[in-house]
């Protein structure tokens, strides 16, 4: 049964007004009557009926003006107006529609037709009311969703962009297609002073595409801060994404390990467009080819962490891009493509302007439209020591670690052959908040002491080989051969952490199974300007507060101290 309606009848003829009121009442509706347009408007404002039967020609105010005012008062709410008219001319009927009328009822009135029109207009009114309610509900849910996304993005940005993207040797562009970016750009300084950079592109757009970014960033920053190598980081990221991402979601990525000291870049590219190494001298371009599947596809045992190594000179730049760059399209549907990018490279005469020129070329090509996440990054090789690394990025606060303990670790032949203990030890030590500001120095000292213990102690290599470039090559050839055959020997780390007033002290003793050597003699020997070996021990003494050797030359001890809050 149709719902009971309040229906306003505006008719100047009393007999017609009574007839319409009777028909409406017998239908079960409530009738309100007015004898002219002005009364109709006032009654509508007072009673807010759901439907209006409006005579077109009335005194004081005609039906056309009354209909316009009623529609204005109703606002978004649909109040159907059925015009009652004896007019038959087309122009007059058009005036009824222009005034806001929804239907006509010609005179003389037919009860059956009137009832049908009232029912039809009521269905239309209820449909519009349902649509309006659903629209408001959608808007409410949309506001709620946008607020959730804003909060999530604030957290996402804190985690994903907490590295060193602001370093002066990095330029980047990230233009997201949606609020969340499916492209991910991470950069962090290593404890050794170098830099790790990752450009990733998850499948899809928006929040679903960014869902793997936070665990990826956590692995990247945490392992970089603890001194892990590029292969170890990329392998762990792949294993984690494979474990948590749904089928069909993966991350194309390029990872860089830049050493400002050794002047090399290690490159692992899995699924992203080829990057480019742009030489400062002569403008040579070296492709950084994608040779691997994206992260999150292969099981850990099938994953390939092999990377390529390229020498760098000051001024050389590594240029990486997501596929959104090459797939940017213009109004005609043409893709920007690799050839246009290479033409921008070829036309460049001032390297410092290249990044801006690529940005401008993309903007000019696509105009205002964007169909994908777009990311570009340029990383320049600079002189060692010209950057200020700042604090390392850690995943824990470090405030709950014990401050009074000691531990000894012995790494024997089989382990030394395939395992680098430095990240393992650094992870333990950098859980101590007070040691974190010394993380770079601590890593450098541990790396040098471990290298001496392994190479000179356990393997018995002669550092005097490293007198020139050829000697370096021979030294590392022997190192690889002896390490591959290693079955016996050991390197021990003795760690002791003790609290002191206002801070604490760390003592590290490194012991090996070798024949021993006179470290003090090496330090006291006058360094020649062309000497390429022996510098590490000088660095150890500079970075630590105290450095001593045992009489047999098989053990070295170093100390670090800190003040709370310093």
Secondary structure, 3 states (H helix, E strand, C coil): CCCCCEEEEECCCHHHHHHHHHHHHHCCCEEEEECCHHHHHHHHHHHCCCEEEEECCCCCCCHHHHHHHHHHHHCCCCCEEEEEECCCCHHHHHHHHHCCCCEEEECCCCHHHHHHHHHHHHHHHHHHHHHHHHHHHHHHHHHHHHHHHHHHHHHHHHHHCCCCCCCCCEEEEEECCCCCCCEEEEEEECCCCCEEEEEEEECCCHHHHHCCHHHHHHHHHHHHHCCCCHHHHHHHHHHHHHHHCCCCCCEEEEEEEEECCCCEEEEEEECCCCEEEECCCCCCEEEECCCECCECCCCHHHCCCCCEEEECCCCCEEEEECHHHHCCECCCCCECHHHHHHHHHHHCCCHHHHHHHHHHHHHHHHCCCCCCCEEEEEEECCCCCCCCCCCCCCCCCCCCCCCCEEEEEEEEHHHHHHCCHHHHHHHHHCCCHHHHCCHHHHHHHHHHHHHHHHHHHHCCCCHHHCCCHHHHHHHHHHHHHHHHHCCCCEEEEEEEEEEECCEEEEEEEEEECCCCCCHHHHHHCCCCCCCCCCHHHHHHHHHCCEEEECCCCCEEEEEEEEECCC
